[in-house]
Amino acid sequence: MTTRASRKLTHSAVATMLAAAVAKAESMGVPQNVWIVDDGGNPLGFTRMDGAKLLSIETSKSKAITAASHRQPTGRLDPAVEVKFALASGGRLTNLEGGLPILIEDEYVGGIGVGSGKGAEDVEVAKAALAAIGARVDF
């Protein structure tokens, strides 16, 4: 066999995730930037809420790419190598909290990155987005 079937996020799922992230961020009073990428780190969706920090656009994107690439939440990389990873990836990988892999039925389909709040707030918003589509949230 030379190919295999794989799950892909639909546009509808991405829209649901973005809406859930925005709703959670609004309920917390923390405007956020939210990126969703596929398993290859390609952008599927993005939103910047009114008042979200401008530079967090880039960090939230890096969080999503890192979570998808490493298939684990951001903030868990060995601090001794985080700068090396960032340099080797042209700044695309980060160890800041707020990125989670998207895991559906034991298959990694992408990553979500949230940024503009405190790390724990970013994670909470990301988990709300995952829960909205039935993805794993217990990282």
C-alpha positions as YAML, in Angstrom:
chain: A
units: angstrom
residues:
- id: 1
  name: MET
  ca: [0.00, 0.00, 0.00]
- id: 2
  name: THR
  ca: [1.42, 3.40, -0.94]
- id: 3
  name: THR
  ca: [-1.17, 5.74, 0.56]
- id: 4
  name: ARG
  ca: [-3.34, 6.01, 3.63]
- id: 5
  name: ALA
  ca: [-6.49, 7.86, 4.49]
- id: 6
  name: SER
  ca: [-6.18, 10.73, 6.93]
- id: 7
  name: ARG
  ca: [-8.59, 13.05, 8.66]
- id: 8
  name: LYS
  ca: [-8.63, 16.74, 7.73]
- id: 9
  name: LEU
  ca: [-10.34, 19.62, 9.48]
- id: 10
  name: THR
  ca: [-13.27, 21.01, 7.53]
- id: 11
  name: HIS
  ca: [-13.97, 24.69, 7.02]
- id: 12
  name: SER
  ca: [-17.05, 24.25, 9.21]
- id: 13
  name: ALA
  ca: [-14.98, 22.78, 12.05]
- id: 14
  name: VAL
  ca: [-12.48, 25.64, 11.84]
- id: 15
  name: ALA
  ca: [-15.31, 28.20, 11.92]
- id: 16
  name: THR
  ca: [-16.81, 26.43, 14.95]
- id: 17
  name: MET
  ca: [-13.45, 26.47, 16.73]
- id: 18
  name: LEU
  ca: [-12.89, 30.17, 16.04]
- id: 19
  name: ALA
  ca: [-16.39, 31.04, 17.27]
- id: 20
  name: ALA
  ca: [-15.90, 29.01, 20.46]
- id: 21
  name: ALA
  ca: [-12.50, 30.62, 21.10]
- id: 22
  name: VAL
  ca: [-13.95, 34.11, 20.65]
- id: 23
  name: ALA
  ca: [-16.91, 33.34, 22.93]
- id: 24
  name: LYS
  ca: [-14.58, 32.03, 25.67]
- id: 25
  name: ALA
  ca: [-12.21, 34.97, 25.34]
- id: 26
  name: GLU
  ca: [-15.14, 37.41, 25.51]
- id: 27
  name: SER
  ca: [-16.49, 35.71, 28.63]
- id: 28
  name: MET
  ca: [-13.03, 36.11, 30.21]
- id: 29
  name: GLY
  ca: [-12.67, 39.72, 29.05]
- id: 30
  name: VAL
  ca: [-9.39, 38.89, 27.28]
- id: 31
  name: PRO
  ca: [-9.24, 39.79, 23.57]
- id: 32
  name: GLN
  ca: [-7.22, 37.19, 21.67]
- id: 33
  name: ASN
  ca: [-5.54, 36.31, 18.40]
- id: 34
  name: VAL
  ca: [-6.37, 32.75, 17.33]
- id: 35
  name: TRP
  ca: [-4.69, 30.69, 14.60]
- id: 36
  name: ILE
  ca: [-5.69, 27.23, 13.44]
- id: 37
  name: VAL
  ca: [-3.34, 25.23, 11.21]
- id: 38
  name: ASP
  ca: [-3.45, 21.78, 9.64]
- id: 39
  name: ASP
  ca: [-1.02, 18.98, 10.46]
- id: 40
  name: GLY
  ca: [1.55, 20.51, 8.10]
- id: 41
  name: GLY
  ca: [1.37, 23.94, 9.73]
- id: 42
  name: ASN
  ca: [-0.63, 25.47, 6.86]
- id: 43
  name: PRO
  ca: [-3.13, 28.18, 7.89]
- id: 44
  name: LEU
  ca: [-6.80, 27.15, 7.99]
- id: 45
  name: GLY
  ca: [-8.25, 30.03, 10.01]
- id: 46
  name: PHE
  ca: [-7.35, 33.16, 11.94]
- id: 47
  name: THR
  ca: [-9.13, 35.86, 13.89]
- id: 48
  name: ARG
  ca: [-7.95, 38.91, 15.74]
- id: 49
  name: MET
  ca: [-10.40, 40.19, 18.29]
- id: 50
  name: ASP
  ca: [-10.77, 43.92, 18.86]
- id: 51
  name: GLY
  ca: [-8.11, 44.94, 21.37]
- id: 52
  name: ALA
  ca: [-5.87, 41.88, 20.93]
- id: 53
  name: LYS
  ca: [-2.16, 42.68, 20.99]
- id: 54
  name: LEU
  ca: [-0.66, 43.26, 17.56]
- id: 55
  name: LEU
  ca: [2.56, 41.29, 18.14]
- id: 56
  name: SER
  ca: [0.57, 38.35, 19.46]
- id: 57
  name: ILE
  ca: [-0.58, 37.72, 15.89]
- id: 58
  name: GLU
  ca: [2.86, 36.23, 15.19]
- id: 59
  name: THR
  ca: [3.27, 34.43, 18.51]
- id: 60
  name: SER
  ca: [-0.16, 32.80, 18.25]
- id: 61
  name: LYS
  ca: [0.70, 31.60, 14.74]
- id: 62
  name: SER
  ca: [3.99, 30.17, 16.02]
- id: 63
  name: LYS
  ca: [2.15, 28.45, 18.87]
- id: 64
  name: ALA
  ca: [-0.23, 26.75, 16.42]
- id: 65
  name: ILE
  ca: [2.62, 25.61, 14.15]
- id: 66
  name: THR
  ca: [4.67, 24.35, 17.11]
- id: 67
  name: ALA
  ca: [1.74, 22.40, 18.59]
- id: 68
  name: ALA
  ca: [1.00, 20.81, 15.22]
- id: 69
  name: SER
  ca: [4.66, 20.04, 14.52]
- id: 70
  name: HIS
  ca: [5.53, 18.59, 17.92]
- id: 71
  name: ARG
  ca: [2.11, 17.09, 18.62]
- id: 72
  name: GLN
  ca: [2.17, 18.44, 22.14]
- id: 73
  name: PRO
  ca: [1.18, 21.62, 23.93]
- id: 74
  name: THR
  ca: [3.59, 24.53, 23.69]
- id: 75
  name: GLY
  ca: [5.45, 25.43, 26.84]
- id: 76
  name: ARG
  ca: [6.74, 21.88, 27.29]
- id: 77
  name: LEU
  ca: [9.90, 22.02, 25.20]
- id: 78
  name: ASP
  ca: [13.17, 21.61, 27.06]
- id: 79
  name: PRO
  ca: [14.25, 25.19, 27.92]
- id: 80
  name: ALA
  ca: [17.83, 24.25, 27.08]
- id: 81
  name: VAL
  ca: [16.91, 23.84, 23.40]
- id: 82
  name: GLU
  ca: [14.04, 26.29, 22.89]
- id: 83
  name: VAL
  ca: [16.26, 29.05, 21.50]
- id: 84
  name: LYS
  ca: [17.95, 26.58, 19.14]
- id: 85
  name: PHE
  ca: [14.55, 25.41, 17.88]
- id: 86
  name: ALA
  ca: [13.44, 28.99, 17.34]
- id: 87
  name: LEU
  ca: [16.60, 29.86, 15.41]
- id: 88
  name: ALA
  ca: [16.58, 26.66, 13.36]
- id: 89
  name: SER
  ca: [12.96, 27.22, 12.34]
- id: 90
  name: GLY
  ca: [13.33, 30.86, 11.38]
- id: 91
  name: GLY
  ca: [11.38, 31.87, 14.47]
- id: 92
  name: ARG
  ca: [8.36, 29.70, 13.63]
- id: 93
  name: LEU
  ca: [8.66, 27.47, 16.72]
- id: 94
  name: THR
  ca: [8.01, 28.78, 20.21]
- id: 95
  name: ASN
  ca: [7.85, 27.54, 23.76]
- id: 96
  name: LEU
  ca: [5.25, 30.09, 24.89]
- id: 97
  name: GLU
  ca: [2.07, 28.62, 26.41]
- id: 98
  name: GLY
  ca: [-1.11, 28.77, 24.38]
- id: 99
  name: GLY
  ca: [-0.60, 26.25, 21.60]
- id: 100
  name: LEU
  ca: [-2.36, 22.88, 21.60]
- id: 101
  name: PRO
  ca: [-2.38, 20.06, 19.09]
- id: 102
  name: ILE
  ca: [-5.72, 19.11, 17.59]
- id: 103
  name: LEU
  ca: [-6.24, 15.41, 18.26]
- id: 104
  name: ILE
  ca: [-9.40, 13.73, 17.02]
- id: 105
  name: GLU
  ca: [-9.91, 10.01, 17.56]
- id: 106
  name: ASP
  ca: [-6.18, 9.40, 18.08]
- id: 107
  name: GLU
  ca: [-5.18, 11.28, 14.91]
- id: 108
  name: TYR
  ca: [-3.36, 14.60, 14.94]
- id: 109
  name: VAL
  ca: [-5.01, 16.93, 12.43]
- id: 110
  name: GLY
  ca: [-3.43, 20.28, 13.29]
- id: 111
  name: GLY
  ca: [-2.77, 22.84, 15.96]
- id: 112
  name: ILE
  ca: [-4.35, 25.89, 17.55]
- id: 113
  name: GLY
  ca: [-2.45, 28.87, 18.85]
- id: 114
  name: VAL
  ca: [-3.90, 31.56, 21.07]
- id: 115
  name: GLY
  ca: [-2.11, 34.70, 22.14]
- id: 116
  name: SER
  ca: [-2.63, 38.07, 23.77]
- id: 117
  name: GLY
  ca: [-3.51, 37.03, 27.31]
- id: 118
  name: LYS
  ca: [-1.51, 35.36, 30.04]
- id: 119
  name: GLY
  ca: [-0.35, 31.83, 29.18]
- id: 120
  name: ALA
  ca: [-3.04, 30.13, 31.28]
- id: 121
  name: GLU
  ca: [-5.73, 32.32, 29.68]
- id: 122
  name: ASP
  ca: [-4.47, 31.45, 26.20]
- id: 123
  name: VAL
  ca: [-4.63, 27.73, 27.04]
- id: 124
  name: GLU
  ca: [-8.16, 28.06, 28.42]
- id: 125
  name: VAL
  ca: [-9.35, 29.69, 25.19]
- id: 126
  name: ALA
  ca: [-7.62, 27.03, 23.08]
- id: 127
  name: LYS
  ca: [-9.26, 24.25, 25.10]
- id: 128
  name: ALA
  ca: [-12.70, 25.81, 24.57]
- id: 129
  name: ALA
  ca: [-12.10, 25.72, 20.81]
- id: 130
  name: LEU
  ca: [-11.04, 22.07, 20.95]
- id: 131
  name: ALA
  ca: [-14.04, 21.10, 23.06]
- id: 132
  name: ALA
  ca: [-16.37, 22.69, 20.52]
- id: 133
  name: ILE
  ca: [-15.46, 20.04, 17.92]
- id: 134
  name: GLY
  ca: [-14.99, 17.10, 20.29]
- id: 135
  name: ALA
  ca: [-11.19, 17.13, 20.12]
- id: 136
  name: ARG
  ca: [-9.04, 16.02, 23.04]
- id: 137
  name: VAL
  ca: [-8.61, 18.74, 25.68]
- id: 138
  name: ASP
  ca: [-6.84, 16.91, 28.53]
- id: 139
  name: PHE
  ca: [-3.24, 17.81, 27.77]
...
